[in-house]
């Protein structure tokens, strides 16, 4: 492990007392590459935390196959806006994962547009039959309604999240909240937690919602910010190394080519 990864490991080990239960990667918006996922998996496993993966869509079979190969603990499908799309996701995960394997993995889908919320009743019934939980993506949800990022902690947003929390509680389904999560989100998340909230997440780190009952959540979020910054720096250095690894040979080959051209002239 390099210096970034060692500090990331320390953060996760320390962060478990502040609610950290998992790290997260995305094949979707973040575009996580396989080599990046493997590094994240190693850090997570050494720290004793779980790994969540957002796949590329409701029927991303290749992503589900890779999630099974690498061994992740949470799988999230984005942009599922109808009962039909949700059924496609459930059919896809049932095709790739056996019933026994599904006992060890939690499957969820994103509620991230107003269209999804408008179809909530029908989709909740499909989710209940397929044992699939909710992840409320507040930033994308706000964007789908023409609002800016600062809308995520508003009283109106709390009302929307509470609708999903009620559906989750009544049907025994998990609810995770993400999107713009920072210390300012603690009070809104606590309100949702009174109804139902299992976890909340930043871009790279997932927390047990039980931490909201204490004063530890704010420090946990600060650790999550540091973790993401280190992740980005580590990624940058990794690809810089790849970009530079053949520079000496390129220079040598260019010099040889010039020499050959000059000799031929």
Backbone bond lengths (Angstrom), bond angles and torsions (degrees), N, CA, C in turn:
res aa  C-N    CA-C-N  psi(-1)  N-CA   C-N-CA  omega(-1)  CA-C   N-CA-C  phi
1 X - - - 1.467 - - 1.534 110.08 -
2 X 1.328 116.47 141.27 1.455 120.23 175.82 1.529 109.76 -86.49
3 X 1.333 116.82 -178.40 1.462 120.68 -174.46 1.531 112.00 -64.01
4 X 1.344 117.14 -34.77 1.465 119.46 178.72 1.524 111.00 -66.57
5 X 1.313 115.38 -46.86 1.461 119.87 -177.70 1.531 111.89 -66.56
6 X 1.320 116.58 -35.07 1.465 119.05 177.28 1.524 111.33 -64.34
7 X 1.327 116.72 -41.25 1.463 119.50 177.71 1.521 110.96 -69.80
8 X 1.334 117.56 -36.95 1.464 120.51 175.49 1.526 110.73 -60.13
9 X 1.322 116.15 -41.07 1.464 121.29 177.26 1.530 110.36 -61.84
10 X 1.330 116.93 -44.48 1.469 120.86 178.43 1.521 111.61 -60.82
11 X 1.321 115.93 -41.02 1.461 120.16 -179.78 1.526 110.76 -61.82
12 X 1.316 116.67 -45.39 1.466 119.85 -179.34 1.522 111.18 -66.18
13 X 1.322 116.69 -40.00 1.463 119.17 178.94 1.523 111.11 -64.95
14 X 1.332 116.70 -43.54 1.463 120.46 177.06 1.527 110.69 -68.64
15 X 1.326 115.10 -38.93 1.455 120.29 -173.33 1.512 115.39 -67.79
16 X 1.319 117.56 -15.85 1.465 119.44 179.08 1.527 111.28 -62.08
17 X 1.322 117.25 -28.89 1.463 119.46 177.20 1.530 111.85 -80.19
18 X 1.331 116.11 -6.96 1.462 121.31 176.93 1.525 111.51 -113.68
19 X 1.313 116.32 23.20 1.454 120.81 172.13 1.509 116.82 97.04
20 X 1.324 119.14 -4.86 1.463 120.67 -178.13 1.526 110.10 -69.88
21 X 1.334 116.05 124.78 1.465 120.86 179.68 1.523 113.04 -121.59
22 X 1.347 116.87 -14.94 1.466 118.32 -173.53 1.521 110.06 -161.17
23 X 1.318 115.67 158.13 1.455 122.11 166.51 1.530 107.98 -109.39
24 X 1.322 116.50 167.54 1.462 119.39 -173.12 1.527 110.98 -138.03
25 X 1.330 115.47 142.40 1.460 122.84 172.93 1.518 108.39 -128.17
26 X 1.330 115.54 160.86 1.465 120.03 -178.90 1.518 110.48 -134.56
27 X 1.320 116.20 122.65 1.454 120.07 166.86 1.531 109.98 -77.46
28 X 1.327 116.03 -18.23 1.464 121.16 -175.86 1.529 109.97 -80.50
29 X 1.337 118.47 -107.95 1.463 122.11 -170.79 1.529 113.12 -63.32
30 X 1.343 117.21 -36.59 1.454 120.17 -178.21 1.523 111.73 -76.20
31 X 1.306 117.47 -25.49 1.461 121.30 178.99 1.512 113.68 65.04
32 X 1.328 117.45 40.82 1.460 121.47 -179.12 1.524 111.14 -57.81
33 X 1.322 116.27 128.60 1.466 121.17 175.89 1.528 109.51 -86.73
34 X 1.318 115.92 160.41 1.464 119.94 -175.07 1.526 111.46 -60.87
35 X 1.342 117.89 -41.80 1.464 118.77 -179.00 1.524 111.09 -64.89
36 X 1.327 117.69 -33.66 1.465 120.81 176.11 1.524 110.46 -67.06
37 X 1.322 116.56 -42.85 1.461 120.73 179.55 1.526 110.87 -61.27
38 X 1.314 116.81 -39.58 1.463 120.24 179.92 1.525 111.56 -64.20
39 X 1.339 117.45 -38.73 1.460 119.90 176.94 1.525 110.33 -65.62
40 X 1.333 116.32 -42.29 1.464 120.28 179.56 1.520 110.80 -63.82
41 X 1.311 116.49 -40.62 1.459 120.86 178.35 1.522 111.53 -61.03
42 X 1.333 116.94 -42.01 1.466 119.10 -179.43 1.527 110.90 -64.43
43 X 1.344 116.83 -45.19 1.461 119.59 179.81 1.527 110.21 -61.78
44 X 1.324 116.28 -44.01 1.462 120.55 -178.41 1.521 111.78 -63.92
45 X 1.316 117.26 -46.07 1.466 120.27 -177.70 1.529 111.19 -65.26
46 X 1.329 117.07 -38.65 1.464 119.57 177.45 1.529 111.04 -64.80
47 X 1.334 115.55 -34.01 1.467 120.02 -179.34 1.522 112.45 -81.03
48 X 1.337 117.18 -14.17 1.457 120.30 -178.82 1.508 113.47 77.42
49 X 1.356 116.41 30.22 1.466 119.59 175.02 1.528 108.84 -115.72
50 X 1.314 115.99 167.25 1.454 121.06 -176.37 1.529 111.50 -90.02
51 X 1.334 115.60 177.25 1.464 121.68 -177.62 1.513 109.32 -131.85
52 X 1.326 115.66 127.64 1.457 121.77 173.75 1.517 110.24 -107.02
53 X 1.329 116.63 146.54 1.465 121.46 -178.64 1.516 109.88 -135.57
54 X 1.332 115.83 123.47 1.462 119.86 172.64 1.526 108.12 -91.56
55 X 1.309 115.81 120.73 1.466 120.88 -178.71 1.530 109.63 -83.76
56 X 1.335 116.21 179.37 1.455 120.16 -171.43 1.511 116.55 -83.18
57 X 1.327 118.07 -11.55 1.453 120.33 -178.79 1.509 110.67 176.29
58 X 1.332 115.58 -179.46 1.464 119.43 -173.73 1.529 113.03 -68.86
59 X 1.334 117.40 -22.99 1.464 120.62 -177.54 1.526 110.18 -129.56
60 X 1.336 115.89 41.54 1.464 121.58 -178.57 1.527 109.26 -83.18
61 X 1.311 116.68 78.64 1.459 122.43 -173.94 1.528 111.59 -60.03
62 X 1.320 116.96 -45.10 1.479 119.90 179.75 1.528 110.36 -58.93
63 X 1.320 117.12 -41.64 1.467 120.54 179.32 1.522 111.01 -64.22
64 X 1.316 116.90 -39.96 1.467 120.58 178.51 1.525 111.31 -65.91
65 X 1.325 116.14 -39.08 1.467 120.03 177.46 1.525 109.95 -61.44
66 X 1.338 116.83 -44.93 1.466 120.06 -179.31 1.522 110.78 -68.49
67 X 1.328 117.73 -36.45 1.457 120.52 176.55 1.524 110.34 -60.23
68 X 1.309 116.17 -38.30 1.478 121.24 178.09 1.519 110.89 -69.42
69 X 1.334 116.93 -41.23 1.460 121.00 -178.75 1.530 111.92 -65.19
70 X 1.325 115.79 -42.57 1.460 120.15 -175.83 1.527 112.10 -82.40
71 X 1.318 117.12 -25.51 1.449 120.53 178.64 1.513 112.75 82.55
72 X 1.334 117.31 86.63 1.457 121.50 177.00 1.525 108.90 -115.18
73 X 1.316 115.51 166.85 1.462 120.81 -173.47 1.523 113.44 -106.25
74 X 1.331 116.95 -26.60 1.460 121.74 176.48 1.525 108.10 -130.67
75 X 1.330 116.40 137.40 1.465 121.44 174.73 1.521 107.69 -125.11
76 X 1.339 116.07 127.87 1.460 122.01 -176.43 1.524 108.99 -121.72
77 X 1.312 116.62 131.43 1.465 121.89 176.95 1.528 109.17 -103.06
78 X 1.341 118.37 128.98 1.462 121.62 -179.13 1.526 113.07 -89.67
79 X 1.336 115.35 164.73 1.467 123.37 170.82 1.527 113.24 49.87
80 X 1.315 115.69 47.29 1.469 120.87 174.92 1.524 106.82 -99.02
81 X 1.331 116.70 104.50 1.464 120.20 -169.76 1.524 114.38 -111.12
82 X 1.327 117.18 0.03 1.460 119.40 -178.12 1.519 109.84 -144.18
83 X 1.313 115.54 161.97 1.464 120.26 177.04 1.530 110.28 -62.32
84 X 1.324 116.59 -34.39 1.467 120.04 179.66 1.528 110.84 -65.16
85 X 1.346 117.00 -44.94 1.463 120.43 178.73 1.521 110.55 -63.49
86 X 1.322 116.64 -38.31 1.459 120.16 178.39 1.519 111.17 -65.21
87 X 1.335 116.72 -39.79 1.461 120.12 177.25 1.528 110.64 -64.05
88 X 1.327 117.42 -37.81 1.463 120.70 177.30 1.527 110.64 -61.35
89 X 1.334 116.01 -40.01 1.467 120.84 177.92 1.521 110.85 -64.56
90 X 1.308 116.60 -45.38 1.468 120.78 -179.83 1.524 110.35 -63.65
91 X 1.323 116.89 -43.29 1.471 120.06 177.89 1.523 111.11 -61.73
92 X 1.338 116.38 -38.94 1.467 120.60 -178.88 1.521 111.09 -66.98
93 X 1.321 117.46 -45.12 1.480 118.65 -178.59 1.526 110.39 -69.98
94 X 1.343 117.47 -32.21 1.464 119.44 176.36 1.521 111.86 -69.57
95 X 1.313 116.60 -26.92 1.465 121.01 177.84 1.530 111.15 -72.79
96 X 1.305 117.37 -38.05 1.467 121.59 -173.88 1.523 112.54 -89.25
97 X 1.323 116.87 -37.39 1.468 121.00 -175.24 1.522 110.63 -108.96
98 X 1.310 115.62 131.43 1.459 119.80 175.17 1.522 109.82 -69.33
99 X 1.334 116.43 165.52 1.467 120.29 177.47 1.519 110.59 -60.13
100 X 1.320 116.47 -39.36 1.458 120.62 179.84 1.522 110.92 -63.95
101 X 1.328 116.47 -43.27 1.466 120.48 178.85 1.524 111.36 -64.79
102 X 1.318 117.23 -36.28 1.453 120.54 -178.54 1.527 112.72 -68.09
103 X 1.319 117.32 -17.17 1.461 119.98 175.98 1.530 111.60 -65.17
104 X 1.341 116.56 -22.25 1.462 121.28 -175.98 1.521 113.15 -104.97
105 X 1.325 117.64 2.86 1.465 121.42 -176.82 1.527 109.30 -129.38
106 X 1.312 116.35 141.94 1.457 120.41 174.60 1.527 108.35 -103.88
107 X 1.316 116.20 128.77 1.460 122.45 179.17 1.527 108.87 -106.95
108 X 1.334 115.50 134.78 1.458 120.92 -178.80 1.519 109.57 -140.77
109 X 1.331 116.16 165.42 1.460 120.03 174.59 1.519 109.07 -135.86
110 X 1.342 114.95 153.85 1.454 120.77 -176.49 1.530 113.12 -81.39
111 X 1.309 114.88 129.56 1.465 121.86 164.23 1.522 104.49 -98.06
112 X 1.331 117.40 99.91 1.461 119.62 -172.32 1.524 113.20 -136.67
113 X 1.330 116.95 10.09 1.461 120.31 173.31 1.517 109.43 -139.73
114 X 1.327 115.06 158.57 1.466 119.08 177.60 1.529 110.53 -64.74
115 X 1.335 116.78 -30.09 1.462 120.24 179.03 1.527 110.78 -60.84
116 X 1.334 116.91 -39.86 1.467 120.35 177.74 1.524 110.54 -63.42
117 X 1.325 116.35 -44.03 1.466 119.75 -179.65 1.524 111.14 -63.73
118 X 1.317 116.96 -36.19 1.471 120.46 178.61 1.521 111.52 -64.76
119 X 1.333 116.82 -25.66 1.469 121.67 179.38 1.524 112.21 -101.12
120 X 1.332 116.75 17.24 1.453 120.82 -169.34 1.527 113.53 -59.54
121 X 1.335 117.78 -43.43 1.470 119.47 -175.23 1.533 111.22 -60.81
122 X 1.325 116.25 -48.70 1.467 120.03 -179.75 1.524 110.93 -66.13
123 X 1.327 116.51 -40.19 1.462 119.87 -177.82 1.524 111.86 -70.40
124 X 1.321 116.84 -32.75 1.456 119.86 178.41 1.521 111.02 -63.26
125 X 1.314 117.37 -39.05 1.457 120.90 178.79 1.531 110.55 -64.78
126 X 1.349 116.46 -41.47 1.469 119.95 176.93 1.528 110.10 -65.42
127 X 1.337 116.50 -41.97 1.464 120.96 179.58 1.525 111.11 -62.46
128 X 1.324 116.75 -40.28 1.459 120.63 179.86 1.526 111.15 -62.10
129 X 1.346 116.18 -44.88 1.462 119.47 179.91 1.531 111.70 -66.59
130 X 1.333 115.99 -32.83 1.468 119.57 -178.27 1.514 114.27 -94.30
131 X 1.352 116.59 0.09 1.463 122.06 179.89 1.525 111.30 55.69
132 X 1.324 114.58 55.23 1.465 121.76 -179.23 1.525 108.69 -123.54
133 X 1.322 116.64 130.52 1.452 121.50 -177.65 1.523 112.95 -92.85
134 X 1.350 114.94 -179.51 1.463 122.90 -176.53 1.528 111.23 -107.76
135 X 1.338 116.05 142.76 1.463 122.23 165.50 1.521 106.70 -124.42
136 X 1.322 116.74 112.81 1.467 120.30 -178.62 1.525 108.67 -87.27
137 X 1.329 116.36 110.34 1.458 122.42 179.27 1.514 110.70 -91.63
138 X 1.319 116.39 98.70 1.466 120.36 -169.02 1.528 113.94 -69.80
139 X 1.319 118.32 -37.81 1.465 119.72 -177.59 1.523 111.13 -66.46
140 X 1.329 116.78 -47.65 1.465 119.41 178.75 1.526 110.85 -66.71
141 X 1.329 116.88 -36.39 1.456 119.75 177.43 1.524 109.93 -61.56
142 X 1.327 116.57 -45.36 1.468 120.12 177.67 1.521 110.51 -60.41
143 X 1.336 116.70 -43.86 1.461 120.23 179.48 1.514 112.97 -62.43
144 X 1.342 116.56 -35.11 1.468 119.64 -179.66 1.523 111.97 -66.67
145 X 1.342 116.26 -19.03 1.458 121.53 178.56 1.529 112.47 -103.13
146 X 1.331 116.17 6.48 1.458 120.44 178.84 1.515 114.44 81.69
147 X 1.322 117.30 15.39 1.461 120.86 179.64 1.526 110.56 -97.06
148 X 1.337 115.31 159.09 1.456 120.97 177.20 1.529 110.02 -87.32
149 X 1.325 114.08 176.03 1.462 121.06 -174.40 1.528 112.74 -60.72
150 X 1.331 117.32 -32.16 1.463 119.89 -177.04 1.526 113.31 -69.05
151 X 1.324 117.24 -4.87 1.464 121.90 178.39 1.528 111.84 -74.85
152 X 1.337 117.16 -16.21 1.465 119.63 -168.78 1.526 113.93 -64.13
153 X 1.333 117.75 -27.49 1.463 120.16 -179.11 1.525 113.06 -102.57
154 X 1.330 116.71 13.56 1.459 121.22 -177.60 1.529 111.50 -75.93
155 X 1.318 115.68 162.18 1.465 120.58 178.06 1.528 111.04 -64.53
156 X 1.317 116.80 -32.51 1.465 119.88 178.60 1.527 110.31 -66.40
157 X 1.331 116.89 -41.44 1.458 119.72 178.15 1.523 110.54 -64.31
158 X 1.321 117.21 -40.12 1.461 120.17 177.90 1.523 110.22 -57.17
159 X 1.314 116.29 -40.23 1.469 120.71 179.38 1.527 110.77 -60.54
160 X 1.326 117.21 -43.39 1.464 120.39 -179.95 1.536 110.82 -65.71
161 X 1.332 116.00 -44.26 1.461 119.36 -179.83 1.529 110.23 -63.92
162 X 1.330 116.27 -37.00 1.464 120.20 179.36 1.528 111.90 -62.61
163 X 1.314 117.35 -33.12 1.466 119.74 176.81 1.528 110.79 -59.75
164 X 1.313 115.77 -42.61 1.464 120.14 179.37 1.527 109.96 -72.39
165 X 1.327 117.09 -36.44 1.464 120.76 178.49 1.525 111.26 -61.16
166 X 1.320 116.72 -40.65 1.470 120.97 177.99 1.526 110.15 -63.87
167 X 1.341 116.37 -46.06 1.469 120.28 178.68 1.525 110.84 -60.76
168 X 1.335 116.86 -40.42 1.460 120.77 179.41 1.522 110.92 -65.03
169 X 1.312 116.76 -44.67 1.467 120.54 -178.67 1.526 111.35 -64.50
170 X 1.315 116.57 -43.68 1.466 120.67 -176.26 1.518 112.47 -69.29
171 X 1.339 116.79 -23.00 1.459 120.04 -176.03 1.527 113.42 -113.72
172 X 1.316 116.18 9.22 1.460 119.55 177.24 1.517 113.45 64.24
173 X 1.350 117.14 36.81 1.463 121.83 -178.32 1.522 110.38 -112.40
174 X 1.318 115.91 150.09 1.460 120.21 179.75 1.520 111.42 -73.89
175 X 1.344 114.99 149.54 1.458 121.49 173.02 1.519 108.89 -130.12
176 X 1.323 115.18 128.85 1.458 123.31 174.25 1.526 106.57 -121.03
177 X 1.324 117.31 141.95 1.463 121.38 177.26 1.516 108.94 -119.94
178 X 1.330 115.45 132.54 1.462 121.63 176.69 1.511 110.49 -139.10
179 X 1.315 115.17 -173.07 1.455 120.04 178.38 1.516 112.40 90.59
180 X 1.327 116.37 102.43 1.453 120.58 177.45 1.510 114.03 66.85
181 X 1.322 117.75 27.24 1.462 120.58 -178.68 1.528 109.69 -75.72
182 X 1.325 115.80 124.84 1.462 124.35 177.91 1.527 107.53 -153.50
183 X 1.333 118.94 179.72 1.469 119.09 -178.57 1.529 114.55 -54.04
184 X 1.335 117.83 -28.38 1.472 120.01 177.44 1.530 111.99 -67.41
185 X 1.318 116.57 -14.88 1.471 120.81 -178.19 1.523 112.74 -86.36
186 X 1.312 117.61 -7.50 1.466 119.67 -172.46 1.525 112.03 -60.77
187 X 1.313 117.95 -47.90 1.467 119.78 -178.73 1.530 111.95 -65.04
188 X 1.349 119.76 -46.60 1.468 118.97 175.08 1.524 113.13 -58.51
189 X 1.324 117.35 -40.31 1.462 120.54 179.33 1.530 111.20 -66.34
190 X 1.311 116.97 -36.18 1.462 119.60 177.18 1.523 111.68 -63.67
191 X 1.316 116.47 -36.28 1.464 119.16 178.10 1.525 110.84 -65.07
192 X 1.318 116.28 -42.84 1.463 120.51 178.19 1.533 110.24 -65.97
193 X 1.321 116.29 -38.88 1.464 121.71 -178.08 1.527 111.52 -58.59
194 X 1.314 117.34 -30.32 1.463 120.45 178.97 1.532 111.10 -63.57
195 X 1.333 116.10 -28.11 1.469 120.88 177.69 1.523 109.70 -89.43
196 X 1.318 116.98 -64.38 1.469 123.27 171.27 1.515 108.76 -171.34
197 X 1.299 116.21 126.57 1.455 122.83 172.81 1.519 107.75 -155.76
198 X 1.321 116.32 117.91 1.462 120.91 -177.89 1.525 112.04 -90.59
199 X 1.335 116.60 -43.34 1.459 121.02 -179.74 1.520 109.80 -146.55
200 X 1.320 116.04 161.89 1.465 121.10 168.65 1.516 107.52 -135.64
201 X 1.329 117.00 159.90 1.462 118.93 -170.88 1.517 112.57 -144.80
202 X 1.332 114.41 147.07 1.451 122.23 165.64 1.526 106.48 -94.98
203 X 1.304 117.34 -168.39 1.468 119.86 -178.40 1.532 112.02 -62.01
204 X 1.346 116.65 -37.46 1.464 119.48 -173.80 1.522 114.43 -118.53
205 X 1.336 119.19 -10.00 1.463 121.20 -171.35 1.522 110.48 -131.16
206 X 1.328 116.10 138.07 1.463 122.88 179.64 1.528 108.81 -114.03
207 X 1.347 115.70 136.60 1.457 123.03 -176.70 1.531 111.19 -116.65
208 X 1.318 114.82 148.49 1.461 121.38 168.15 1.523 107.75 -74.52
209 X 1.328 116.80 127.00 1.464 120.62 -176.64 1.522 112.72 -64.31
210 X 1.324 118.24 -16.79 1.465 120.98 178.65 1.518 111.81 -60.38
211 X 1.343 117.99 -23.57 1.462 120.94 -179.78 1.525 111.32 -65.71
212 X 1.332 117.14 -19.17 1.462 120.88 179.07 1.524 112.45 -66.38
213 X 1.320 116.55 -18.23 1.466 120.62 179.16 1.521 112.18 -77.01
214 X 1.335 117.19 -7.98 1.460 121.92 -179.37 1.528 109.31 -120.40
215 X 1.328 115.63 -172.35 1.467 120.72 177.84 1.525 111.44 -97.74
216 X 1.321 116.91 14.07 1.468 120.90 -173.61 1.527 113.59 -86.73
217 X 1.328 117.72 -14.55 1.463 120.52 -172.41 1.525 112.60 -62.24
218 X 1.329 117.57 -40.97 1.467 120.44 -176.28 1.522 110.85 -62.25
219 X 1.326 117.52 -44.19 1.469 119.95 179.15 1.527 110.49 -65.90
220 X 1.318 116.70 -37.96 1.457 119.83 176.81 1.518 111.94 -59.58
221 X 1.332 116.60 -40.60 1.460 120.63 179.14 1.526 111.13 -66.87
222 X 1.336 116.99 -35.54 1.463 120.21 176.48 1.527 110.36 -64.12
223 X 1.320 116.56 -40.45 1.464 120.08 176.18 1.526 111.07 -63.63
224 X 1.336 116.45 -37.57 1.465 120.52 178.90 1.523 111.56 -63.97
225 X 1.339 116.38 -37.58 1.464 120.29 177.11 1.528 110.25 -63.92
226 X 1.335 116.50 -44.71 1.461 120.20 178.31 1.525 110.68 -63.06
227 X 1.326 116.55 -40.59 1.467 120.44 179.57 1.526 110.56 -59.99
228 X 1.328 117.21 -46.84 1.466 119.68 -178.68 1.519 111.26 -64.48
229 X 1.332 116.86 -40.59 1.464 119.64 178.57 1.522 110.80 -61.32
230 X 1.319 116.76 -44.02 1.463 120.51 177.54 1.524 111.66 -64.26
231 X 1.324 116.23 -37.99 1.470 120.52 177.98 1.525 110.25 -60.09
232 X 1.328 116.96 -44.58 1.463 121.23 -178.94 1.528 111.08 -67.38
233 X 1.328 117.30 -40.52 1.461 120.20 177.88 1.527 110.90 -65.17
234 X 1.319 116.11 -41.39 1.461 120.46 179.06 1.523 110.60 -63.40
235 X 1.316 116.00 -42.16 1.468 120.67 177.84 1.525 110.62 -62.38
236 X 1.334 116.24 -43.55 1.465 119.97 179.62 1.520 111.54 -60.66
237 X 1.342 116.65 -46.13 1.461 120.03 -178.54 1.524 111.63 -66.49
238 X 1.328 116.12 -35.71 1.466 120.48 179.61 1.534 110.80 -61.16
239 X 1.322 116.14 -47.47 1.463 118.74 -177.50 1.526 112.29 -77.23
240 X 1.325 117.64 -26.83 1.461 119.49 171.63 1.527 110.14 -61.56
241 X 1.326 115.16 -41.71 1.459 119.66 179.20 1.528 112.34 -62.14
242 X 1.331 115.50 -42.10 1.457 120.06 178.43 1.532 110.62 -64.60
243 X 1.355 115.36 -42.15 1.468 119.55 -178.67 1.529 111.97 -64.51
244 X 1.348 116.52 -30.87 1.460 120.03 -174.54 1.524 114.10 -95.48
245 X 1.334 117.70 -9.07 1.459 118.94 -169.15 1.526 114.11 -66.39
246 X 1.334 118.43 -22.12 1.471 120.38 -178.41 1.523 112.51 -109.95
247 X 1.336 118.22 11.71 1.465 119.73 -176.21 1.525 112.06 -61.65
248 X 1.336 116.81 -42.42 1.470 119.75 -178.51 1.528 110.78 -63.42
249 X 1.323 116.51 -42.28 1.467 119.00 -179.57 1.531 111.13 -69.54
250 X 1.328 116.72 -37.16 1.466 119.48 176.42 1.523 110.38 -59.74
251 X 1.333 116.88 -44.70 1.464 120.72 179.37 1.521 110.79 -61.55
252 X 1.344 116.33 -42.55 1.453 120.79 179.14 1.522 111.32 -62.95
253 X 1.343 116.80 -43.89 1.460 120.63 -178.68 1.523 111.63 -67.82
254 X 1.340 115.96 -37.19 1.466 118.74 177.17 1.530 110.86 -64.73
255 X 1.330 116.02 -41.14 1.475 119.95 178.83 1.526 110.00 -64.32
256 X 1.335 117.16 -41.10 1.461 121.31 179.45 1.524 110.50 -64.14
257 X 1.342 115.74 -40.61 1.457 120.21 179.24 1.510 111.25 -63.10
258 X 1.341 116.98 -44.15 1.459 121.19 179.80 1.518 110.39 -63.16
259 X 1.342 115.51 -39.98 1.455 120.30 179.71 1.530 111.27 -63.80
260 X 1.336 115.94 -40.44 1.463 120.54 179.65 1.521 110.70 -66.21
261 X 1.322 116.08 -41.71 1.473 120.42 179.39 1.532 110.29 -63.66
262 X 1.349 115.85 -43.07 1.454 120.15 -179.80 1.523 111.29 -64.45
263 X 1.323 117.43 -40.46 1.459 121.66 179.58 1.521 111.44 -65.24
264 X 1.352 115.08 -37.46 1.465 118.56 -179.00 1.511 111.55 -70.37
265 X 1.325 117.28 -28.26 1.452 121.39 -179.80 1.530 110.55 -74.11
